[in-house]
Amino acid sequence: MPLSTAATDASSPADASGEQLIRRFAWQAVDMLDWLAQFGGETDGGVTRLLYSPEWQQAQTALSRRMLQLGFEPYYDEAGNLFGRLAGKQPDSRAVLTGSHIDTVLHGGRYDGAYGIIAGLIAAAYLRERYGQPLRSIEIVAFAEEEGSRFPLTFWGSGNATRIYSADNPPPVRDADGVTLADAMHAAGFGLNRFEPAGRNDWEAFVELHIEQGSVLERERCAVGIVQGIVGQQRFTFEVTGVSNHAGTTPMGDRQDALCGASEMILAVREEAVKFGDPMVATVGQLTVVSGASNVVPGHVHFTMDARHPDPTELDLFCRTIEKRLERLAGRSGLSLTSRRWMTAAPIPMNAELAAAGESSCRARGLSFRSMYSGAGHDAQLFAAVCPTAMIFVPSRAGISHSPDEHTEPEQLGAGIAVLADLLHSLAYR
């Protein structure tokens, strides 16, 4: 994939050396990502690093030491978020924050989350080397948790940093082994009033660099994605009720088969999303046959639907349309249908000025780019309500993520770090 659409422009805010710098960033990133992947690393190249697990603790401890070696001042907050501070000349000014999450999904990859942390360290260390001490402090963060892989909640790390959650009063949730979030946190040494309080309001801006986790950038041969916002979501559970009956004695024409009806509805969800067109997406991710066996006509089925779009009006229209269509299908088959919407999340825009600065960086560096929306949730969405926030994407090979096959080419990693360095320079040095 070509990284450049034009000759490198020497007016790039943070550097004038262009492709040489990107190569330097690329191999620094590969080395550090390989190093970090050993904590929770698996034999097939996957990584499992769950919140407060031994592997998670090892990774945070190793990162803290690496931050110190690189000249940052490391410290934890009470939730276990790890920060590395590069102090500015104006100690009372608001700090510029960048980073991502240290946890992974089960059997995940080495780039999701980790890349944003490593990239922040590389970019900030480079800026200090080239320009000296910043005016505003730069802080690199390894958020304790984002994925929801161990406990049934997400954004525990950034949620504490933005005061949505509190380590003093964690939700009463348990993992698969029955361990509470509070007990796991305390066992790892956090939530015991030993560290900095979680939750601050002195951020100048937050910038998150992340792999795309989709195929748009690779398909369109773009080096960088400038995220305009994170899509809105609505999630439903649909319950289809028919009549359970004997599989051998009930004629086909007399059946009220809830599973057949649900199957038609699931296909209708896909057809309607395709009809609406990109960027609408809708997914049926769970299907449960409540009353069914190999010799029973199913009488009760429920399934979920996850619908996402950056425009809340369009998302509402889709959901209303699909509910009406499913009701018609149920009536035609003699079935009853109930629906329950259990999640509504509004689209979250990123800061327009920072997005424009990211585009300017790409133009100055001759990097191909496109504006886009994130179909996945990220820590940045919590910070958007707290301070000016930006997200930068780099390509994911074949769109694969949450997998040992997750991969981004080294020069693509380097290009993202170069744009991040430009944004940090504009925020912290001017």
N, C-alpha and C positions, 0 to 999 in steps of 0.2 A: 504494500500500500504506500503510495507516495505521501510524504509528509508535507511537501511544499507545493504551493501553487505558483510561486514566484520566487525570485531571488530574495534571500534574506535581507530585510531592511535594517540598516545599522542604527536606526533610531529606536529600536526596541527599548522600552523604559529601563529594564534592569540589566541589559547586556547588549553588546554589539558584536559578539563573536558567533552568533547564529548556530549553525549545525554542529560545530565543534562542542559548544556548550550542551546542546541537546544530547549528544553522544556521551558526554561526561555524566550528565544526570541519569541517562539510561542505565549505564553500567553500575553506577552507585545504587540505583534503585533495585536492580536485579540482585546485587550482592546482599543488600540489606533485607529484601523480601525473602531470599533463600535463608538467610540467617534467622529471621523471625519465624519462618515456617517450621523450624525444628521444634518449637514449643507447641505441642499438640500435633506434630507431624505424624503421618501414617505411611505405611510401606508403599502404597500406590501413589503417593504424592499428595494425598488429601490432607486436610487439617481439621481437627476438632478441638475447639478452645471455647468451652462453655463458661458462662459467668461464674466467677469465684471458684472454679475448679483448680486443681493443682497446676494444670497446664496454663490456665489463665494467669494464675499468680506468678508462675515462672516467666511468662512473657512480659508481664508488667514490670517485674523486678529487673529483667534483662534490659528492657527499654529504658527504665530509670537510669541504669548504669550507663547505657549508651548515650542518653541525653547529657549526663554529666561529662562524659568523655568529649562530647562535641561542644562543650562550653555552655550548655543550657543549665538553668537551675531547676531541677526536678522537684515536684511535690505532688502529693495526693490530696483529694478531698474525701469527705466521709463516705461517699458512695463507692470509692475506688477508682474514680476518674484520675488519670495520670496526666499532669501538665509539665511541660518543659518551657521555662521562661527565659527569653532573651531580653534583658532589661533595657528600656529605652532611656534617652537623655531627659525625658520629661516624665518623671516617675508618677506624677499625679494625673497624667492623661489616660484616657481609656485604651485598653489593650486590643490588639488585633489577634484574632484567634483563627487557627486552622487545624485540621486533623480529621479523624473519623473514629470508627469503633474497632476495638481490639478483639471482640468475640467473633465466633464463626457459627455457622449452622453445623449440624452433624455431618461429618464427612464432606466438608466444604473445600473451597480453594484457598490459595495463598494471597490473592489480590484484593478480594472484597473487604473493605474496611482498612486492612493493613496498608494498602497502597497510599491512602490519604494521610496516614500518620507518617510513614516513611518519607513521602514527598514533602511534607511540611518541614521535617528535619533537614532534608537536603536543601530545599529552597532557602530556608532561613539561615542555615550555616553559610550558604553561598553569598547571600546578601551581606552578612556580617563580614565575610572575607573580602568582598569587593568594596563595600561602602562604609564599613565600620559600624558603630553602634547606631541603632535606629532612634528616631525621635520618640515614637511610641513603642512600647513593649510589644514583642511578638510572642505568642504562646502557642505551642504545639500540644494538642490534646489527643490522648488515647481514651476514648469514651469506654466506660466499663462494659456497656451492653447496648445493643441495638436490635439484635435478631429475634429475640423471644424464643431461643432454642432450648433453654433449660426451664424457664418459668413461663407461665402463660401471660406474659406482658412484654411489651416492646419499649425501646427508648428509655430504659432505666437510667442509663448513663447521662445522656443529654437531657432527659427529663428532670434529673436532679440539678444539673447545671442551670436549667432554665426555670427551676422552682415549680415544675408541674408535679414532681414527686419529692419526697423528703426521706433521706436516709434515717431520720429520727422516727418515722412512722411508715414503714414499708407496707405495701399491700399484703394481705394475708394469703398469699399464693404459695403453692407447693410444687416441687418438681416431681418427676415420675417416681422417684423413690420416697416421696412423702416429706422431703426436707423443705422447710419453709425458707422463703427468701431472707427473712431476718436471721435465721440460724446460719444459713450459708454465708451471709455477709459478715456476721460476727466471727465465724470460724476462720474467715480469710483475714480478719483483723480490722474490718471496717465497721462503721456505724457505732463506734465505741468512744467517740469524742477524742480521738488521737490525732486527727488530721484537720486540714482546713475545712470550714463549713462548706457544704455543697450549696450551690446557688449564688449567682452573682449578677449584677446588673451594670457592670462597668466595661462592657465590650464595645469597641469601636465598630467592629464588623466581624463576620464569620465567613470563611471561605472553605468549602469542602471539595476536594478533588477525589474523584471516584471512577472506577470502571463503569462503563455503561450498563452492563448486564443485559444487553439486548444487541440486536444486529443492525441497527439503523446506520451507525457510523461506518461500520465495515462495508455494508452494502453500498453506501453512497460514497465510499472512499474518502471519508473526512478524517482528519487527524484529531480534531477536537470538537466536542459538543458544548455549546454554551446554553445552560439550562435556564429557560424562562420561568419555569414553575414546576410544581409537583402536582400531578393530576388529583382530582377529587375521586372519591370512592363511595359507592353504596353497596351494601351486602344484605342479602335476603336469605331466608329459609322458606321454601315452598313445601307445603304438605298436600299430597294427593291421596284422596280416600276413595276407594271403590268397594268391592265386596270380595272377601276371601271365599274361595270355593274349591271344590274338588277338581284336580287337573284332568282326570279321566272322564268325568261324567258331566262336565259343564260344556255345552256346545259353544263353539267360537263366537257365534252371533249373540249369545246370551251373557257374555262375560262383561264384567266391569273391572277390567284389569288395570290396577293402579300403576304397575310398572310399565306396561305398554304406553299408557297415557303420559307418564313422566318422560319416557323416551322421546315421544313426539315433542314434548315441551322443551327438552334439552336441545334437540335439533333446532327448534324455533329460536332459542336464545342465540345460537350461533348465526342463524340466517339473518336475524334482525340486526345483530352487531355488524355483520358484513354489509347489510343494506345501508346502515348509517354511515359506514366508511371510516377510514382512519381519521383521527386516532382513537376512535371508540374501540374498547375491548370489553368482552364479557366472558366469564368463565364459570362453568359448573364444576366445582372441585370436589364435592362430596355427594354421594348418593347412597341412601340407606333403605333397604327393603325391610320394613318393620315386621310385616306379617307375610312371610314367604318361606317356602321350602321347595324342594325339587318336584313335589307332587301337589303343590298348592298354587292356585291362581292368586297372585299378590293382591292384597286388599288395602295396603297402606304403605306409602313411600314418601320420603322427604329428601329434598336436594337443596344445595346452596347455589347462590349466584353472586358473583363478584363483578361489578361493572365499574369502569373507570373512564374518565374523560377530563380534559383540562377546562372545559366550559361547563359550569354548573347547570345552566339552562338546558344544554344539550343532554347532559347526564340525566336530569330530571325527566326530560321528554322520553329518552330511551326507556327508563325504568317504568314510567306510566304506560308506555306503549307495550312493553313486554308483559306487564301484569294483565292488561286487557286481552292480549293475544292468548296468553296461557289460560285465562278464564274461558275464552271461546273454545279452546281445545278441550278443556275439561267438560264443558257442557255438551259438546258434540259426542263425547264418549260415555256420558252418564256418570261422570265422576264429580266429586266436590274438590275445591281447591281453596286453601287458605295461604296467605302470605304474611311474613313478618320481616320487616326491615329492621335489622339490628345494628347497623352501622351506617353512619353518614359522616363523611369527612370532606370538607370543602377543599377545592383546589387552593394551593398555596403559591403565590407568585414570589419569585426571587427579586432582588433589588435591581431595578432597571438600569441604574447608573453603573453598578458593578458589572452587570451583564454587558453593557456597552463597552466598558473598559476591557473586559475579556475579549470581545470581538476586535477591539483596537489592537490588543496584544497579538492576536492571531494574524491580523493584516500586516502589522509591522514585522512579524517574524516570517511572513510568507507561508503560514500554516493554513491548510484547508480546514474549514469549519462550517458548522451549521447551528442555527438556533433550534432548540428542541425542548420537549417536556419530558420529565421523568415519570415513567409509569410505575416506579417502585417508590416506597417511602424511604426517607433518609433522615439522618440527624439534622440536616439543614432545615427541614420543615419546622422543627421546634424553635430554631433560632430566628426564623423569619419574623416572628412576632416580637423579638427582643431587640434586634439590631439589624442593620443592613446585612444581607446574606446573599452569597453567590454559590453556585455549583458549577463545576467543570467536569465533563466526562471525557474519557478516552475510550477507544474501541475495545470490545470484547470479542475474541476470536469465535466465530460462528454463533455469537450471541449467548454463549454458555457461561453460566455463573452458578454459585452454590454447588460446585462440583469439583472433583480433583482435576477435571479437564479445563477448568477456568484458565485463560491465558490472554495476555496482552503483550505485543511485541516490545522489545526493549526501547526502540526509538519512539514508539507511541507513548510509553511511560515517560520518557525524557521530554517529549513535547508538552505533555500536560504539566510537568514540573516547571518548565520554562514559563508557561502562561501563569501558573501559580506564583512564581517568583516575581513576575511583572506586577501582579495584583498586590502582593504583599509590599513590594517596593512603593507603589503608589499610595498605599494605606498607611505605612509605617515610617516612611522616610521623607514624606512631603508635608 
